[in-house]
Amino acid sequence: MYIVAIAWLYVVLMMSLTEQSWIAGIGTFAFYGVAPLSLFLWIVGSPARKRRRKAQEASQDTARAAPTLDSGASDGA
């Protein structure tokens, strides 16, 4: 997925270098490259963020429940 993002930024960079002014080039790079790509990566990364958050919550829940199940022994021996 990241190779496609890098390729897209390269294409947009080449497009922006052919603009008539540097302001138009910066605008082209920002509005055709960075903004849509960041939105795309944020949307595509949503499932991974949800999985990571659920795994973190599950590990916190097990960490909270472990001392009550072990009768207060913290070293596990």
C-alpha positions in Angstrom: 0.0 0.0 0.0 2.8 2.4 0.8 4.5 1.9 -2.6 1.3 3.1 -4.2 1.3 6.2 -1.9 4.9 6.9 -2.8 4.2 6.5 -6.5 1.2 8.9 -6.3 3.3 11.5 -4.5 6.0 11.2 -7.2 3.5 11.7 -10.0 1.9 14.7 -8.2 5.4 16.1 -7.6 6.2 15.9 -11.3 2.9 17.5 -12.1 3.6 20.3 -9.7 7.0 21.0 -11.2 5.4 21.7 -14.5 3.1 24.4 -13.2 3.6 28.0 -14.3 4.3 29.5 -10.9 5.6 28.1 -7.6 2.4 29.0 -5.9 0.4 26.9 -8.4 3.0 24.1 -7.9 2.6 24.1 -4.1 -1.2 24.2 -4.5 -1.1 21.3 -6.9 1.1 19.2 -4.6 -1.0 20.0 -1.6 -4.5 19.6 -3.1 -3.8 16.8 -5.6 -1.2 15.0 -3.5 -1.0 15.4 0.2 -4.6 16.1 1.1 -6.3 13.2 -0.8 -3.5 10.8 0.1 -3.7 11.6 3.8 -7.5 11.1 3.7 -7.1 7.8 1.8 -4.4 6.5 4.3 -6.6 7.5 7.3 -9.6 5.7 5.9 -7.7 2.6 4.9 -5.9 2.5 8.2 -9.1 2.5 10.3 -9.5 -1.3 10.6 -5.9 -1.6 11.9 -6.4 1.2 14.4 -9.6 -0.5 15.7 -7.8 -3.8 16.0 -4.9 -2.2 17.9 -7.3 -0.4 20.2 -9.3 -3.5 21.0 -6.1 -5.5 21.6 -4.8 -2.8 24.0 -8.1 -2.7 25.9 -8.1 -6.5 26.1 -4.5 -6.5 27.5 -5.5 -3.8 30.0 -8.5 -5.8 31.1 -6.4 -8.9 31.6 -3.8 -6.9 33.5 -6.6 -5.6 35.8 -8.1 -9.0 36.4 -4.8 -10.9 36.9 -4.1 -9.8 40.5 -7.7 -10.8 41.7 -7.3 -14.2 40.2 -3.9 -14.8 41.7 -4.9 -13.9 45.2 -2.5 -11.0 45.4 0.7 -12.7 44.4 2.4 -10.4 41.9 5.5 -12.4 41.0 3.5 -15.4 39.6 5.5 -18.0 41.4 
